[in-house]
Amino acid sequence: MANIREIQSRISSVKDTMKITNAMYMISSSKMTHARKKLADTEPYFYALQGEISRILRHVPDLEHPFFDMREKIPAEERKIGTIVVTADKGLAGAYNHNVVKLAEEILARPGRHKLYIVGELGRHYFARRGVEIESSFQYTVQKPTMHRARDISGVLIDEFRRGELDEIHIVYTRMENSVQADAETLRLLPLERSSFNEMKMPLNVHREAIALYPSVEAVLKAIVPNYITGMIYGCLVEAYASEHNARMMAMKSATDSAQSLIRELSIVYNRARQAAITQEITEVCSGARAQQNRR
Amino acid sequence: MDTFGLKIIASDKVFFEGRCRSLVLPAPDGEVGLLPHHENMVIAVEVGIARMEAEEGKWCEIAVGTGFAEIVNNRVTLLVDTAERPEDIDVRRAQEQKERAEEQMRQKRSIQQYYHTQASLARAMNRLRLAQDKKWNL
């Protein structure tokens, strides 16, 4: 059995750690409520945008636009694939980062020339160590996602896509199913896929409302598509932020719980050790006294 | 007078929802006015000032960012990345934003960054214009 002092210092160190995990739990839970509110605020805009693109595609079926260009002529090995990976800035969030990294690794294993755009310090360190090509000028944090940052990110990527530096753009992020479940998933941002806007098959005899695009198709798409991508990235950032804090909250909760059970166990051991010491002392005193009596 | 259904959705909130008599939007080639029973149309919207007449004779100005408006069956949906009333605009912040953008424009940057700053300068100046106009009216 360990000595009393050792156990005591162990208990106090566990208590200190528990204070930290408990504080982190509370911080994460408040940040998560923030993020969820943000998510709820931006949802109408996001869905309306998505609905709008699908409506335009439905009414203007023969639309030719660079954003819809699949660039099929480029063979799979030659395709330049850019992936935005949204990780956390730090660990201590359970499996959150591992899931994202694992999914990103799966994408890297596919044919093509890959380039990573990483949001979040942890992922940047991980992939830098792995020796994967990372866009070094792409330095954004995941804390407090704003529309401004999403606009920055989408600006960079749309520009690269237009110049032909990238043929496909994907994003890896964590989507929050509900408060207990969050899954890492990938999404293709560009080129836009017609089928992804759940295009309805319309029978021929139904009257199609004609929608004029003003001043021109290009001008309208130029206004919509970058906004759509920005909105998409913003949505992903907010979603990832909310799930990060959810994951951290749960990790910290279980850490606090296990610290509590550890303290309980340790205090039992401590009490036993204390009892043993007392008993031993009493025995020593008694046997000493008896030895004195016998001598007389 | 007839009205039409108007819904203004900004990226962070639903800005306005209700009936409207007429609406003037900043389009890439000048202002576009919408009255009830307009033809079905999608209009690109630039950074600028939109005006809407929700009740008779009462015009309300809104600073809008880029986006588009869609008119279908006498319903108008205006989707823009930002929408602000003049009283919500923080003049100081807009001023700071403008100065920051101007500062960045002065530094030699890549073309892409140049367009980026230009866009943010346009937003700042638009906010300032609307906020300052109001000040003179007081």
Interface residues (C-beta under 8 A of the other chain):
Chain A: K38 D41 T42 P44 Y45 A48 L49 E52 R55 I56 M147 R151 D152 G155 V156 D159 E209 A210 I211 A212 L213 Y214 P215 A219 V220 K222 A223 I224 N227 T230 G231 Y234
Chain B: I9 A10 S11 D12 K13 V14 A27 P28 D29 V32 E39 N40 M41 V42 I43 A44 V45 E46 T66 G67 F68 E70 V72 N73 T77 L79 D81 T82 Q112 Y115 H116
